[in-house]
Amino acid sequence: MDHNSCIQDTTHRRRTAGKSSVTVMFTGQMVNKVNKDEFLANLLNKQRFIYLLGMALQIAGHRVVHANDDADVPIVLHAIESA
């Protein structure tokens, strides 16, 4: 595990503070009735939301790049490339 992964894991644990949530099967047309922090504490909910948001942005004509882990470096590289 690299140093950056360790920082990301620690940050995630701090944000969720040990909270967990049920996995919510949702679509883009649904209204979320779960508390945002609880919803995002479930990694499957979070990943599915990111994917759904990415699809909506692509449909709107935006370029979307999904990062496997830490997104900080890819975000900066793509911002520089786009500038």
CORNOR-V508543 format. One line per field, one symbol per residue. burial: + if it has 24 or more other C-alpha atoms within 12 Angstrom, else -. Layout:
burial = ???
This chain:
burial = -----------------------+-------------+++++--++--+----------------------------------
